[in-house]
Amino acid sequence: MRRHALTLALLLLASPLAFAAGTPTAFDPADLATAAELRDKALKDDAAWDFTEGLTTEIGPRLAASDEDLKAREWVIAKFKALGFDKVWTEPVTYPKWVRRSESGAIVAPFPQPLALTALGGSPDTPAGGLSAEVVGFPTLDALKAADPATLAGKIAYVGPRMQATQAGRGYGVVSAVRTRGPSIASGKGAVGFLLRSAGTGDARLPHTGMTRFEEGVAPIPAAALSGPDADQVERILAMGKPLTVKLALDCGIEGEYTGANVIGELRGSTRPDEYFIMGGHLDSWDLGTGAIDDASGIGIAVGAARLIAALPERPARSIRVIAFANEESGLYGGKAYAEAHREDIGKAILGAESDLGADRIYRMTATVKPEARDALAQIAEVLKPLDVEYDPSAPGSGGSDLSAVHAVGMAGLSLHQDATRYFDWHHTANDTLDKIDPEQLRQNVAVYVVAAYLAAQAKGDFGSAPGAFARKD
Protein backbone atom coordinates (compact mmCIF):
# COMPACT_ATOMS: atom_id res chain seq x y z
CA MET A 1 0.00 0.00 0.00
CA ARG A 2 2.81 2.38 0.89
CA ARG A 3 4.49 1.79 -2.48
CA HIS A 4 1.28 2.61 -4.40
CA ALA A 5 0.89 5.83 -2.39
CA LEU A 6 4.47 6.82 -3.20
CA THR A 7 3.96 6.14 -6.90
CA LEU A 8 0.83 8.33 -6.89
CA ALA A 9 2.73 11.13 -5.17
CA LEU A 10 5.47 10.91 -7.75
CA LEU A 11 2.97 11.07 -10.58
CA LEU A 12 1.46 14.21 -9.10
CA LEU A 13 4.87 15.83 -8.74
CA ALA A 14 6.02 15.04 -12.25
CA SER A 15 5.08 16.91 -15.39
CA PRO A 16 4.72 15.07 -18.70
CA LEU A 17 5.84 18.09 -20.66
CA ALA A 18 9.25 18.15 -22.37
CA PHE A 19 11.49 20.99 -21.28
CA ALA A 20 13.74 22.96 -23.58
CA ALA A 21 17.12 24.25 -22.50
CA GLY A 22 16.83 27.12 -20.03
CA THR A 23 13.54 25.89 -18.53
CA PRO A 24 12.97 23.91 -15.34
CA THR A 25 14.46 20.43 -15.11
CA ALA A 26 12.08 17.55 -14.38
CA PHE A 27 11.30 13.88 -14.99
CA ASP A 28 8.67 11.81 -16.73
CA PRO A 29 6.39 9.84 -14.36
CA ALA A 30 7.60 6.58 -15.88
CA ASP A 31 11.22 7.47 -15.07
CA LEU A 32 10.35 8.21 -11.45
CA ALA A 33 8.63 4.84 -11.22
CA THR A 34 11.68 3.10 -12.74
CA ALA A 35 13.93 4.87 -10.24
CA ALA A 36 11.78 3.56 -7.38
CA GLU A 37 12.06 0.03 -8.77
CA LEU A 38 15.85 0.36 -9.03
CA ARG A 39 15.94 1.62 -5.44
CA ASP A 40 14.10 -1.45 -4.20
CA LYS A 41 16.28 -3.83 -6.21
CA ALA A 42 19.43 -2.24 -4.79
CA LEU A 43 18.32 -3.10 -1.26
CA LYS A 44 18.62 -6.78 -2.18
CA ASP A 45 21.77 -6.61 -4.31
CA ASP A 46 25.33 -7.39 -3.16
CA ALA A 47 27.38 -6.29 -6.17
CA ALA A 48 28.90 -3.43 -4.15
CA TRP A 49 29.93 -5.83 -1.39
CA ASP A 50 31.40 -8.29 -3.88
CA PHE A 51 33.50 -5.55 -5.52
CA THR A 52 34.72 -4.16 -2.18
CA GLU A 53 35.51 -7.60 -0.83
CA GLY A 54 37.43 -8.50 -3.98
CA LEU A 55 39.53 -5.35 -4.09
CA THR A 56 40.44 -5.39 -0.40
CA THR A 57 41.12 -9.15 -0.35
CA GLU A 58 42.90 -9.69 -3.66
CA ILE A 59 44.91 -6.44 -3.59
CA GLY A 60 44.73 -5.07 -0.03
CA PRO A 61 46.48 -1.75 0.78
CA ARG A 62 46.93 0.52 -2.25
CA LEU A 63 49.40 3.27 -1.40
CA ALA A 64 49.62 5.64 -4.37
CA ALA A 65 52.62 4.89 -6.62
CA SER A 66 53.23 1.49 -5.01
CA ASP A 67 53.28 -1.86 -6.78
CA GLU A 68 49.86 -2.52 -5.24
CA ASP A 69 48.54 0.69 -6.77
CA LEU A 70 49.39 -0.64 -10.23
CA LYS A 71 47.93 -4.06 -9.43
CA ALA A 72 44.74 -2.40 -8.22
CA ARG A 73 44.46 -0.36 -11.39
CA GLU A 74 44.81 -3.47 -13.54
CA TRP A 75 42.31 -5.30 -11.31
CA VAL A 76 39.70 -2.55 -11.70
CA ILE A 77 40.19 -2.35 -15.48
CA ALA A 78 39.57 -6.10 -15.74
CA LYS A 79 36.62 -5.92 -13.34
CA PHE A 80 34.96 -3.04 -15.20
CA LYS A 81 35.24 -4.98 -18.45
CA ALA A 82 33.86 -8.14 -16.84
CA LEU A 83 30.94 -6.21 -15.37
CA GLY A 84 29.84 -5.13 -18.84
CA PHE A 85 30.74 -1.45 -19.12
CA ASP A 86 30.49 -0.43 -22.76
CA LYS A 87 33.80 1.42 -22.65
CA VAL A 88 36.71 1.23 -20.21
CA TRP A 89 39.77 3.48 -20.40
CA THR A 90 42.40 5.26 -18.34
CA GLU A 91 43.60 8.86 -18.16
CA PRO A 92 47.11 9.64 -16.82
CA VAL A 93 47.72 11.28 -13.44
CA THR A 94 51.23 12.37 -12.40
CA TYR A 95 52.27 13.13 -8.82
CA PRO A 96 55.19 12.84 -6.35
CA LYS A 97 56.01 9.28 -5.28
CA TRP A 98 56.10 9.01 -1.49
CA VAL A 99 57.27 5.77 0.14
CA ARG A 100 57.11 4.42 3.70
CA ARG A 101 59.64 1.79 4.74
CA SER A 102 59.72 1.80 8.53
CA GLU A 103 58.85 3.98 11.49
CA SER A 104 59.20 4.01 15.26
CA GLY A 105 59.29 6.46 18.11
CA ALA A 106 59.90 6.56 21.83
CA ILE A 107 60.00 8.82 24.85
CA VAL A 108 63.64 9.05 25.86
CA ALA A 109 63.17 11.17 29.00
CA PRO A 110 61.92 11.63 31.64
CA PHE A 111 60.04 8.30 31.49
CA PRO A 112 61.44 6.09 28.72
CA GLN A 113 58.79 4.12 26.79
CA PRO A 114 57.79 3.35 23.20
CA LEU A 115 55.23 5.41 21.29
CA ALA A 116 52.63 4.21 18.79
CA LEU A 117 53.00 6.56 15.85
CA THR A 118 52.98 6.71 12.06
CA ALA A 119 54.72 8.96 9.56
CA LEU A 120 52.60 11.45 7.65
CA GLY A 121 52.47 11.18 3.89
CA GLY A 122 54.96 13.67 2.49
CA SER A 123 57.22 13.51 5.53
CA PRO A 124 60.97 13.20 4.91
CA ASP A 125 63.03 10.66 6.80
CA THR A 126 64.98 11.31 9.98
CA PRO A 127 68.78 11.43 9.98
CA ALA A 128 70.68 8.16 10.24
CA GLY A 129 70.30 6.93 13.80
CA GLY A 130 67.08 8.86 14.31
CA LEU A 131 66.18 12.32 15.62
CA SER A 132 66.12 13.08 19.36
CA ALA A 133 64.90 16.45 20.60
CA GLU A 134 62.87 18.13 23.33
CA VAL A 135 59.14 18.45 22.68
CA VAL A 136 57.27 21.75 22.94
CA GLY A 137 53.48 21.36 23.18
CA PHE A 138 50.65 23.49 21.78
CA PRO A 139 46.91 22.91 22.23
CA THR A 140 45.91 24.30 18.82
CA LEU A 141 47.29 25.26 15.44
CA ASP A 142 46.67 28.91 16.23
CA ALA A 143 48.84 28.58 19.32
CA LEU A 144 51.64 27.17 17.16
CA LYS A 145 51.23 30.04 14.70
CA ALA A 146 51.57 32.54 17.53
CA ALA A 147 54.65 30.88 19.08
CA ASP A 148 57.95 32.73 19.40
CA PRO A 149 60.42 31.02 17.03
CA ALA A 150 63.01 31.11 19.79
CA THR A 151 60.93 28.56 21.76
CA LEU A 152 60.95 26.10 18.84
CA ALA A 153 64.50 26.27 17.51
CA GLY A 154 65.94 22.74 17.50
CA LYS A 155 62.78 21.30 19.13
CA ILE A 156 59.97 18.95 18.12
CA ALA A 157 56.61 20.71 18.00
CA TYR A 158 53.54 18.82 19.27
CA VAL A 159 49.97 20.00 18.56
CA GLY A 160 47.06 18.18 20.15
CA PRO A 161 43.46 19.24 19.38
CA ARG A 162 40.86 16.50 19.89
CA MET A 163 38.12 15.53 17.46
CA GLN A 164 34.71 14.40 18.72
CA ALA A 165 32.55 11.93 16.80
CA THR A 166 29.52 13.46 15.05
CA GLN A 167 27.18 12.29 12.30
CA ALA A 168 28.46 14.95 9.91
CA GLY A 169 32.14 14.48 10.78
CA ARG A 170 32.35 18.04 12.10
CA GLY A 171 35.73 18.92 13.50
CA TYR A 172 37.75 17.01 10.94
CA GLY A 173 38.59 20.21 9.11
CA VAL A 174 40.20 21.60 12.25
CA VAL A 175 42.27 18.55 13.14
CA SER A 176 43.24 17.76 9.55
CA ALA A 177 44.53 21.32 9.17
CA VAL A 178 46.97 20.55 11.99
CA ARG A 179 48.22 17.58 9.99
CA THR A 180 48.42 19.30 6.61
CA ARG A 181 49.76 22.70 7.71
CA GLY A 182 51.34 22.17 11.11
CA PRO A 183 54.69 20.67 10.02
CA SER A 184 55.32 23.51 7.57
CA ILE A 185 54.48 26.16 10.17
CA ALA A 186 56.67 24.46 12.76
CA SER A 187 59.59 24.18 10.33
CA GLY A 188 59.28 27.85 9.46
CA LYS A 189 59.77 28.63 13.15
CA GLY A 190 62.91 26.47 13.45
CA ALA A 191 61.47 23.16 14.67
CA VAL A 192 63.33 20.00 13.61
CA GLY A 193 60.36 17.63 13.92
CA PHE A 194 56.59 17.58 14.33
CA LEU A 195 54.08 15.42 16.19
CA LEU A 196 50.31 15.69 16.41
CA ARG A 197 47.43 13.90 18.05
CA SER A 198 45.97 11.76 15.28
CA ALA A 199 43.21 13.36 13.24
CA GLY A 200 40.48 10.94 14.26
CA THR A 201 38.02 9.93 16.96
CA GLY A 202 39.05 6.41 17.94
CA ASP A 203 40.47 5.47 21.36
CA ALA A 204 42.41 2.45 20.10
CA ARG A 205 46.19 2.60 20.27
CA LEU A 206 46.36 2.95 16.50
CA PRO A 207 47.68 6.16 14.91
CA HIS A 208 45.93 7.78 11.93
CA THR A 209 48.16 8.68 9.00
CA GLY A 210 47.39 11.22 6.27
CA MET A 211 49.18 13.69 4.06
CA THR A 212 51.05 16.84 4.95
CA ARG A 213 52.56 19.51 2.74
CA PHE A 214 55.35 22.04 3.04
CA GLU A 215 55.12 25.55 1.67
CA GLU A 216 57.57 26.55 -1.03
CA GLY A 217 60.88 27.60 0.52
CA VAL A 218 60.19 25.77 3.82
CA ALA A 219 62.53 22.89 4.66
CA PRO A 220 60.57 19.63 5.14
CA ILE A 221 60.94 18.14 8.62
CA PRO A 222 60.04 14.64 9.88
CA ALA A 223 56.37 14.56 10.85
CA ALA A 224 54.29 11.85 12.52
CA ALA A 225 50.91 11.26 14.18
CA LEU A 226 50.54 9.74 17.65
CA SER A 227 47.68 7.43 18.58
CA GLY A 228 45.16 8.99 20.96
CA PRO A 229 46.43 7.15 24.08
CA ASP A 230 50.03 8.07 23.23
CA ALA A 231 49.06 11.70 22.72
CA ASP A 232 47.43 11.60 26.16
CA GLN A 233 50.68 10.26 27.61
CA VAL A 234 52.72 13.02 25.99
CA GLU A 235 50.31 15.66 27.29
CA ARG A 236 50.39 14.27 30.83
CA ILE A 237 54.17 14.47 30.92
CA LEU A 238 54.20 17.98 29.44
CA ALA A 239 51.64 19.04 32.09
CA MET A 240 54.11 17.95 34.80
CA GLY A 241 56.49 20.63 33.61
CA LYS A 242 59.29 18.13 33.07
CA PRO A 243 61.44 18.37 29.91
CA LEU A 244 60.18 15.73 27.49
CA THR A 245 62.58 14.25 24.95
CA VAL A 246 61.33 12.08 22.09
CA LYS A 247 63.26 10.06 19.53
CA LEU A 248 61.83 9.59 16.02
CA ALA A 249 63.11 7.06 13.50
CA LEU A 250 61.27 7.47 10.21
CA ASP A 251 62.45 5.81 7.00
CA CYS A 252 60.24 7.42 4.36
CA GLY A 253 60.25 10.19 1.79
CA ILE A 254 59.57 11.36 -1.74
CA GLU A 255 61.34 9.50 -4.54
CA GLY A 256 60.73 11.50 -7.71
CA GLU A 257 57.51 11.44 -9.72
CA TYR A 258 55.10 8.68 -10.70
CA THR A 259 52.43 8.49 -13.38
CA GLY A 260 49.33 6.54 -12.46
CA ALA A 261 45.85 6.82 -13.93
CA ASN A 262 42.16 7.36 -13.33
CA VAL A 263 40.18 4.30 -14.44
CA ILE A 264 36.88 5.10 -16.14
CA GLY A 265 34.03 2.75 -17.01
CA GLU A 266 31.11 4.05 -19.03
CA LEU A 267 27.59 2.85 -19.77
CA ARG A 268 26.65 4.58 -23.03
CA GLY A 269 23.41 6.54 -23.05
CA SER A 270 20.67 5.73 -25.54
CA THR A 271 19.99 9.16 -27.07
CA ARG A 272 22.48 11.66 -25.57
CA PRO A 273 25.59 9.53 -24.98
CA ASP A 274 28.06 12.43 -24.98
CA GLU A 275 26.48 13.78 -21.80
CA TYR A 276 27.00 11.84 -18.58
CA PHE A 277 26.51 11.48 -14.85
CA ILE A 278 29.71 10.88 -12.82
CA MET A 279 30.00 8.72 -9.72
CA GLY A 280 32.80 6.74 -8.09
CA GLY A 281 35.49 6.91 -5.45
CA HIS A 282 39.27 6.87 -5.16
CA LEU A 283 41.30 3.77 -5.85
CA ASP A 284 44.33 4.52 -3.69
CA SER A 285 44.41 3.97 0.06
CA TRP A 286 46.87 4.42 2.86
CA ASP A 287 49.09 1.45 3.50
CA LEU A 288 48.19 0.72 7.13
CA GLY A 289 44.82 -0.98 6.52
CA THR A 290 43.19 -2.42 3.40
CA GLY A 291 41.31 0.72 2.39
CA ALA A 292 37.82 -0.76 2.74
CA ILE A 293 35.93 2.29 3.96
CA ASP A 294 38.45 4.69 2.39
CA ASP A 295 37.65 4.10 -0.38
CA ALA A 296 37.08 0.68 -1.96
CA SER A 297 33.46 0.88 -0.84
CA GLY A 298 33.03 4.19 -2.68
CA ILE A 299 33.89 2.60 -6.01
CA GLY A 300 31.87 -0.48 -5.06
CA ILE A 301 28.76 1.63 -4.43
CA ALA A 302 29.05 3.21 -7.87
CA VAL A 303 29.67 -0.16 -9.51
CA GLY A 304 26.61 -1.62 -7.78
CA ALA A 305 24.42 1.24 -8.99
CA ALA A 306 25.77 1.11 -12.56
CA ARG A 307 25.26 -2.65 -12.75
CA LEU A 308 21.55 -2.28 -11.89
CA ILE A 309 21.09 0.42 -14.54
CA ALA A 310 22.91 -1.69 -17.13
CA ALA A 311 20.39 -4.49 -16.55
CA LEU A 312 17.41 -2.30 -17.52
CA PRO A 313 15.62 -3.17 -20.80
CA GLU A 314 16.54 0.28 -22.09
CA ARG A 315 19.50 2.49 -21.21
CA PRO A 316 18.85 6.02 -19.89
CA ALA A 317 19.28 8.90 -22.32
CA ARG A 318 22.69 9.98 -21.05
CA SER A 319 25.79 7.96 -20.27
CA ILE A 320 26.94 7.04 -16.78
CA ARG A 321 30.61 7.15 -15.87
CA VAL A 322 32.12 5.35 -12.90
CA ILE A 323 35.58 6.70 -12.05
CA ALA A 324 38.20 5.11 -9.80
CA PHE A 325 40.31 8.18 -9.09
CA ALA A 326 44.08 8.03 -8.62
CA ASN A 327 45.87 9.35 -5.52
CA GLU A 328 43.18 11.26 -3.70
CA GLU A 329 44.95 10.78 -0.38
CA SER A 330 47.96 12.97 -1.12
CA GLY A 331 46.05 15.88 -2.59
CA LEU A 332 43.13 15.06 -4.95
CA TYR A 333 45.50 14.39 -7.83
CA GLY A 334 43.03 12.22 -9.74
CA GLY A 335 40.19 14.70 -9.43
CA LYS A 336 42.37 17.63 -10.38
CA ALA A 337 43.72 15.77 -13.42
CA TYR A 338 40.19 14.91 -14.57
CA ALA A 339 39.05 18.50 -14.06
CA GLU A 340 41.95 19.86 -16.10
CA ALA A 341 41.57 17.31 -18.89
CA HIS A 342 37.81 18.00 -19.21
CA ARG A 343 37.70 21.67 -18.29
CA GLU A 344 36.49 22.91 -21.69
CA ASP A 345 33.75 20.30 -22.12
CA ILE A 346 32.70 20.03 -18.47
CA GLY A 347 29.17 21.00 -19.45
CA LYS A 348 28.75 17.40 -20.67
CA ALA A 349 29.10 16.21 -17.06
CA ILE A 350 25.47 16.91 -16.18
CA LEU A 351 25.87 16.12 -12.46
CA GLY A 352 28.30 14.25 -10.22
CA ALA A 353 28.40 12.53 -6.83
CA GLU A 354 31.36 10.71 -5.25
CA SER A 355 31.32 8.42 -2.20
CA ASP A 356 34.30 8.99 0.11
CA LEU A 357 33.07 8.98 3.69
CA GLY A 358 32.80 5.29 4.42
CA ALA A 359 29.84 3.01 3.84
CA ASP A 360 27.38 3.79 6.62
CA ARG A 361 23.91 4.94 5.56
CA ILE A 362 23.29 8.11 3.59
CA TYR A 363 21.08 10.42 5.63
CA ARG A 364 21.25 13.76 3.82
CA MET A 365 21.36 15.16 0.28
CA THR A 366 22.61 18.62 -0.73
CA ALA A 367 23.52 20.09 -4.09
CA THR A 368 24.87 23.04 -6.02
CA VAL A 369 22.85 23.32 -9.22
CA LYS A 370 21.13 26.02 -11.27
CA PRO A 371 17.97 27.38 -9.60
CA GLU A 372 15.73 25.89 -12.29
CA ALA A 373 16.85 22.38 -11.27
CA ARG A 374 15.78 22.63 -7.62
CA ASP A 375 12.33 21.16 -8.28
CA ALA A 376 13.99 18.18 -9.96
CA LEU A 377 16.10 17.59 -6.86
CA ALA A 378 12.94 17.68 -4.78
CA GLN A 379 11.55 14.94 -7.04
CA ILE A 380 14.70 12.86 -6.51
CA ALA A 381 14.27 13.43 -2.77
CA GLU A 382 10.73 12.04 -2.93
CA VAL A 383 12.03 8.79 -4.40
CA LEU A 384 14.65 8.66 -1.63
CA LYS A 385 12.22 9.24 1.25
CA PRO A 386 11.74 5.51 1.96
CA LEU A 387 15.51 5.37 2.53
CA ASP A 388 15.27 8.10 5.21
CA VAL A 389 17.35 10.58 3.23
CA GLU A 390 16.68 14.23 4.06
CA TYR A 391 17.04 16.87 1.35
CA ASP A 392 18.39 20.24 2.45
CA PRO A 393 17.87 22.71 -0.42
CA SER A 394 19.64 25.51 1.48
CA ALA A 395 23.02 23.76 1.70
CA PRO A 396 25.56 23.44 -1.13
CA GLY A 397 27.06 20.25 -2.52
CA SER A 398 30.44 19.83 -4.19
CA GLY A 399 29.95 16.25 -5.34
CA GLY A 400 32.53 14.73 -3.00
CA SER A 401 36.30 14.72 -2.51
CA ASP A 402 37.80 14.33 -6.01
CA LEU A 403 34.67 15.72 -7.64
CA SER A 404 35.11 18.95 -5.68
CA ALA A 405 37.90 19.73 -8.16
CA VAL A 406 35.59 18.89 -11.08
CA HIS A 407 32.81 20.98 -9.53
CA ALA A 408 35.24 23.89 -9.28
CA VAL A 409 35.57 24.04 -13.08
CA GLY A 410 31.81 23.90 -13.66
CA MET A 411 30.19 20.51 -12.93
CA ALA A 412 26.93 20.65 -10.97
CA GLY A 413 27.56 18.92 -7.64
CA LEU A 414 25.38 16.46 -5.74
CA SER A 415 26.55 15.51 -2.24
CA LEU A 416 25.10 12.37 -0.67
CA HIS A 417 26.17 12.55 2.96
CA GLN A 418 26.97 9.35 4.84
CA ASP A 419 26.71 8.96 8.61
CA ALA A 420 30.27 9.60 9.76
CA THR A 421 29.76 8.78 13.45
CA ARG A 422 31.98 5.66 13.22
CA TYR A 423 34.09 6.63 10.22
CA PHE A 424 36.82 8.65 11.92
CA ASP A 425 37.44 5.90 14.47
CA TRP A 426 39.10 3.90 11.65
CA HIS A 427 39.95 6.51 9.02
CA HIS A 428 43.61 6.25 7.87
CA THR A 429 44.40 3.51 10.40
CA ALA A 430 45.28 -0.19 10.33
CA ASN A 431 41.63 -0.77 11.29
CA ASP A 432 40.30 0.33 7.90
CA THR A 433 39.30 -3.20 6.94
CA LEU A 434 36.31 -4.96 5.39
CA ASP A 435 34.73 -6.00 8.70
CA LYS A 436 33.89 -2.34 9.38
CA ILE A 437 31.35 -2.33 6.54
CA ASP A 438 27.73 -3.15 7.34
CA PRO A 439 26.30 -4.91 4.24
CA GLU A 440 22.79 -3.54 4.86
CA GLN A 441 24.00 0.04 5.09
CA LEU A 442 26.16 -0.51 2.01
CA ARG A 443 23.07 -1.60 0.06
CA GLN A 444 21.25 1.55 1.20
CA ASN A 445 24.09 3.59 -0.28
CA VAL A 446 23.72 1.79 -3.60
CA ALA A 447 19.96 2.43 -3.53
CA VAL A 448 20.55 6.17 -3.13
CA TYR A 449 23.19 6.33 -5.85
CA VAL A 450 21.18 4.32 -8.36
CA VAL A 451 18.21 6.68 -8.01
CA ALA A 452 20.38 9.77 -8.43
CA ALA A 453 22.35 8.34 -11.35
CA TYR A 454 19.36 7.05 -13.28
CA LEU A 455 17.25 10.18 -12.88
CA ALA A 456 20.12 12.55 -13.69
CA ALA A 457 20.79 10.55 -16.84
CA GLN A 458 17.10 10.70 -17.81
CA ALA A 459 16.36 14.31 -16.82
CA LYS A 460 14.51 16.63 -19.14
CA GLY A 461 16.66 19.70 -18.94
CA ASP A 462 19.99 19.97 -17.13
CA PHE A 463 21.48 20.92 -13.77
CA GLY A 464 23.55 23.88 -14.89
CA SER A 465 26.96 22.37 -15.63
CA ALA A 466 29.10 24.65 -17.83
CA PRO A 467 32.70 25.87 -17.82
CA GLY A 468 33.05 28.22 -14.84
CA ALA A 469 29.37 27.88 -13.90
CA PHE A 470 29.85 27.57 -10.16
CA ALA A 471 33.04 29.57 -9.70
CA ARG A 472 33.22 31.21 -6.29
CA LYS A 473 32.68 34.95 -6.36
CA ASP A 474 34.68 35.79 -3.20
HELIX and SHEET records of a PDB file:
HELIX    1   1 ARG A    2  LEU A   13  1                                  12    
HELIX    2   2 PRO A   29  ALA A   42  1                                  14    
HELIX    3   3 ALA A   47  GLU A   58  1                                  12    
HELIX    4   4 ASP A   67  ALA A   82  1                                  16    
HELIX    5   5 LEU A  141  ALA A  146  1                                   6    
HELIX    6   6 PRO A  149  THR A  151  5                                   3    
HELIX    7   7 TYR A  172  GLY A  188  1                                  17    
HELIX    8   8 GLY A  228  ALA A  239  1                                  12    
HELIX    9   9 ALA A  292  ALA A  296  3                                   5    
HELIX   10  10 SER A  297  ALA A  310  1                                  14    
HELIX   11  11 TYR A  333  ALA A  341  1                                   9    
HELIX   12  12 ILE A  346  LYS A  348  5                                   3    
HELIX   13  13 PRO A  371  ALA A  373  5                                   3    
HELIX   14  14 ARG A  374  LEU A  384  1                                  11    
HELIX   15  15 LYS A  385  LEU A  387  5                                   3    
HELIX   16  16 SER A  401  ALA A  408  1                                   8    
HELIX   17  17 TYR A  423  TRP A  426  1                                   4    
HELIX   18  18 LEU A  434  LYS A  436  5                                   3    
HELIX   19  19 PRO A  439  GLN A  458  1                                  20    
SHEET    1   A 8 GLN A 113  LEU A 115  0                                        
SHEET    2   A 8 LYS A  87  ALA A 109 -1                                        
SHEET    3   A 8 THR A 245  LEU A 267 -1                                        
SHEET    4   A 8 LEU A 131  PHE A 138 -1                                        
SHEET    5   A 8 ILE A 156  VAL A 159  1                                        
SHEET    6   A 8 GLY A 193  ARG A 197  1                                        
SHEET    7   A 8 ALA A 223  LEU A 226  1                                        
SHEET    8   A 8 LEU A 117  ALA A 119 -1                                        
SHEET    1   B 6 GLN A 113  LEU A 115  0                                        
SHEET    2   B 6 LYS A  87  ALA A 109 -1                                        
SHEET    3   B 6 THR A 245  LEU A 267 -1                                        
SHEET    4   B 6 ARG A 318  PHE A 325 -1                                        
SHEET    5   B 6 ARG A 272  HIS A 282  1                                        
SHEET    6   B 6 ALA A 349  GLU A 354  1                                        
SHEET    1   C 3 GLU A 390  TYR A 391  0                                        
SHEET    2   C 3 ILE A 362  THR A 368  1                                        
SHEET    3   C 3 GLY A 413  GLN A 418 -1                                        
END                                                                             
